[in-house]
Amino acid sequence: MRKKKKSFIMLSMIAALTVILAACGGGTSDSTSSEGGPQFIDLLTGGTEGTYYPLGGSLAEIINSNVDDVEARATSTGASVENMNTMSEGNDDVIAFTQTDIAAYASEGTLMFDGEAIDNIQAIGSLYPETIQIVATEDSGIQTIEDLKGKTVSIGAPGSGTNASAEDILGIYDMTVDDIEVQNLDFGESTTGMQDGTIDAAFITAGTPTGAVESLSATTSITIVGLEEDKVNQLIEEKPYYAPYTIEEGTYSLEEPVETVSVNAMLATTEGMDEDLVYNITKAIYEHTDEIGHQKAEFIKPESAVEGVSIDFHPGALRYFEEAGVEVPQ
């Protein structure tokens, strides 16, 4: 009788311990809450004050409403470069926001990734353009890229995407950073410097209109320096993660459109994410853009989702675009 009582107590303790471990996550994978539960997907975005985070929250809601057995959540991060480094850790339950150029640098192991190629990232699709804006004060006399020679120009932080874009654009004009007086300033510091007269121009990569540039144009006469069509074509041929972009008349009180290039914000995942899952997520996002509660929704379309993407597409995303009749560059 005593043995039976002792066995019953032991079985009760084991059952209680199992419940506790399950509640703490023991015995289950990170991607599911329990046997047969939803798969959890982290959308790696950016800072809470930027575009990636609120847009990511809206996309997470669309995924949750339209993809069975998935629970997606937007997570604030340090944005593109950090997101690519997180993807390199081998977690197949993440989708990341990044710029098309940063994704290319990551897959190549160049610039800020310094020989450490991240070879497991694949594209889901492009979202909206982040424009390369070359802003100059009217007093500087800068009207063309060649006019930047000898001027004090902010090109963003060393190792940043803006810094790389500045070098690329100068390069197609047979110039280098040695031809300008370089300042490594962020957007706010750049516009403040132009307002104060301490710098002449700045490369700014952001969606247009950009708040910092709008504020500058309200107090200082500015020029947006354009690129000639042949230079745009040359740049895109050499660096396919760029796309042509027109800054429309009226933006920053411009009297005529300005031709430039953009890199695109895009979504990427790892090659290990399930093909059917990526197909369903891609389909949900690009077929429910009317449910996106963000002004960037107007740019998110299947037909533009392959623009500027130079890394391989995930097979699930590729299947969706082929079904949608979108030609994917090889």
Salt bridges, closest charged atoms under 4 A:
ASP42 OD1 - ARG73 NE 2.59
ASP168 OD1 - LYS239 NZ 3.89
GLU275 OE2 - ARG319 NE 3.51
ASP276 OD1 - ARG319 NH2 2.61
GLU287 OE1 - LYS283 NZ 3.33
